[in-house]
Amino acid sequence: MMFCPKCKSLMLPKEDIFVCSKCGYEKKKKGKAVVVEKQVEKETVILEKKIDILPKTRIKCPKCEHNEASWILRQMRGSDEPESRFYTCTKCKHTWRED
């Protein structure tokens, strides 16, 4: 990786030069460096708005005592630790977690 000498941001390859992604500073490439560029788009899904498509289970809500909630699993700690289960009451939308 190459960093801009002016603003210390990452410089990206463009033909036979490197261009700063922040300030636009340009520097000629030296030698025969091989650069692989890959961009991955990330998609964020907001599950709170799509609660009707989540799996449901019978569990008592600690807030309203309704007996049905949807659930999701999330890895909150390291990969060697078990995931946490998050419940959302289908009646009052209260959310709680079970480790």
VEXVOFI-945033 format. One line per 10 residues: number of its first residue (from 0); their letters; for each residue x, y, z of C-alpha. Coordinates in Angstrom, 1 decimal. Layout:
NUM) a) X/Y/Z | ...
END
This chain:
0) mmfcpkcksl) 0.0/0.0/0.0 | 1.1/3.5/-0.6 | 0.1/6.6/1.4 | 0.0/10.2/0.3 | 3.0/12.2/1.6 | 0.8/15.3/2.0 | -2.3/14.1/3.8 | -1.4/10.5/4.7 | -4.5/9.1/2.9 | -4.4/5.9/0.8
10) mlpkedifvc) -3.2/6.4/-2.8 | -4.9/4.3/-5.4 | -3.4/3.0/-8.7 | -4.5/4.6/-12.0 | -2.6/3.5/-15.1 | 1.0/4.5/-14.5 | 0.5/6.7/-11.5 | -0.8/6.6/-7.9 | -3.6/9.1/-7.1 | -4.4/10.2/-3.5
20) skcgyekkkk) -8.1/9.3/-2.7 | -8.4/12.5/-0.6 | -6.4/15.4/-1.9 | -5.6/14.2/-5.5 | -1.8/14.2/-5.2 | -0.2/12.2/-8.0 | 3.0/10.1/-7.9 | 4.6/8.1/-10.8 | 4.8/4.3/-10.2 | 8.3/2.9/-9.9
30) gkavvvekqv) 9.3/-0.6/-10.8 | 7.0/-3.4/-11.8 | 4.6/-3.5/-8.8 | 1.5/-5.6/-9.3 | -1.6/-4.0/-7.7 | -4.9/-5.8/-7.3 | -7.9/-3.6/-6.8 | -11.2/-5.0/-5.7 | -14.3/-3.2/-4.5 | -17.1/-4.9/-2.6
40) eketvilekk) -20.4/-3.3/-2.1 | -22.0/-3.9/1.3 | -25.7/-4.1/1.9 | -27.3/-3.4/5.2 | -30.6/-4.9/5.9 | -32.7/-3.3/8.7 | -34.5/-6.2/10.2 | -36.7/-4.1/12.5 | -38.8/-3.0/9.5 | -39.1/-6.5/8.2
50) idilpktrik) -40.2/-8.2/11.4 | -43.0/-10.2/9.7 | -40.5/-12.3/7.7 | -38.4/-13.4/10.6 | -38.9/-16.8/12.3 | -41.2/-16.9/15.3 | -41.2/-18.9/18.5 | -43.4/-19.2/21.6 | -41.7/-17.3/24.4 | -43.0/-15.0/27.0
60) cpkcehneas) -42.3/-11.3/26.5 | -40.9/-9.8/29.8 | -42.7/-6.5/29.1 | -46.3/-7.4/28.0 | -46.3/-11.2/28.7 | -47.4/-12.0/25.1 | -46.3/-15.5/24.2 | -44.9/-15.0/20.7 | -41.7/-13.3/19.5 | -39.6/-13.3/16.3
70) wilrqmrgsd) -35.9/-14.0/16.7 | -32.5/-13.5/15.1 | -29.0/-14.8/15.9 | -26.0/-12.5/16.1 | -22.3/-13.2/16.7 | -21.5/-10.5/19.3 | -18.1/-11.8/20.6 | -15.3/-13.8/19.1 | -16.0/-16.7/16.7 | -15.1/-19.2/19.4
80) epesrfytct) -18.0/-17.9/21.6 | -21.7/-18.9/21.1 | -24.0/-16.4/19.3 | -26.6/-14.3/21.1 | -30.3/-14.7/20.3 | -32.4/-11.5/20.0 | -36.2/-11.7/20.5 | -38.7/-9.1/19.4 | -42.3/-9.4/20.8 | -44.8/-9.6/17.9
90) kckhtwred) -47.3/-7.6/20.0 | -45.4/-4.7/21.7 | -42.1/-4.8/19.7 | -40.0/-5.0/22.9 | -36.6/-6.5/22.2 | -34.5/-8.6/24.6 | -31.5/-10.8/24.3 | -30.6/-14.3/25.4 | -26.9/-15.3/25.5
END
